[in-house]
């Protein structure tokens, strides 16, 4: 079995370099790209190979050199939690070094529905024009783990001796409507063949519902071979930089000061979750732009942002809610903990580490260490969303009880 080494924190002075690039699906919101200078990316490390870290994990700054050392990498978040931006950064790193990569997204296993680097053909032997689509098709469509593993072997054998190929799987969806368990078992079978350890390097970037299958359920054995990361929440410094980039109005930024107290309020409201943060700042910008006399952000402005987000959260939050429903259905032992956190419970560092069973709630974005260094619900918005899930659960249980009676 390949075991991964613990990542080292990069010994550099870190200042947030966040690049906002257009998001084709939401024209008014940009995608966050950490590491604009293509040097470092901040991640939360949750484990290295068989060593699963205590919650809340370890904050690390990684370079492409750090990540290239891992043959198996699992990067997790809730939907719209930053994995797309991370993968764009990771592909850029590989392309700059002329390292070949293939990316499959979702259910795109058919011919033409995958992305490849410009340097791919130079590193392959034989006739990749037909071999790559067929191997990827079989990886997606073959139902049995052994057959999927065979497809991975065929991909690895396409690479010339002494070179490597980076396979990026984003939000794996099984065309056979099966869970990602078969992929995880196939990846384990493939990895157990040591001769291919350095030939094919695998990155899985997945949102919570699929990530939890690989990370937690069914015991495929693949997790113990992976470097395990979660996408980070924005800290206050990064939130300030995001506000400047998202507002993108020198005149407005010169006129209105983003005070530390305003940033702290926004951080408590959104938890530093990227989509919620961008949405809150966009709403705040609209309010500030409508009144040229404003020179500061008032409590009234911030409360208006809270009301707007509470009444009309971004559509992606519907997916978070459904993921939480499924998680609590699969793991009823987490319901009491979730109710306590929604009610306001937090853990101080004196009571660390948080219970390891709460790891799925962190992976899916519901729990985190807040700006005060306490473990609890991610944000005020998350509390509102989770409270509705728990209320629905209570009402369902009561109706079931009445039906049984």
Secondary structure as UniProt FT lines:
FT   STRAND          18..22
FT   TURN            24..25
FT   TURN            27..28
FT   STRAND          30..34
FT   TURN            36..37
FT   STRAND          41..48
FT   TURN            49..50
FT   STRAND          51..52
FT   TURN            55..56
FT   STRAND          58..62
FT   HELIX           64..68
FT   STRAND          72..77
FT   TURN            79..80
FT   HELIX           83..96
FT   TURN            97..98
FT   STRAND          101..105
FT   TURN            106..107
FT   TURN            111..112
FT   STRAND          114..116
FT   TURN            118..120
FT   HELIX           121..123
FT   HELIX           128..141
FT   HELIX           145..157
FT   TURN            161..162
FT   STRAND          165..170
FT   TURN            175..176
FT   HELIX           181..191
FT   HELIX           194..196
FT   TURN            197..199
FT   STRAND          200..207
FT   HELIX           208..215
FT   TURN            218..219
FT   HELIX           223..225
FT   STRAND          227..231
FT   HELIX           236..247
FT   HELIX           250..255
FT   HELIX           260..270
FT   TURN            271..272
FT   HELIX           274..289
FT   TURN            292..293
FT   HELIX           299..311
FT   HELIX           316..330
FT   HELIX           332..334
FT   HELIX           335..342
FT   TURN            343..344
FT   HELIX           349..351
FT   HELIX           356..358
FT   HELIX           359..363
FT   TURN            364..365
FT   STRAND          367..369
FT   TURN            371..372
FT   STRAND          375..377
FT   HELIX           380..404
//
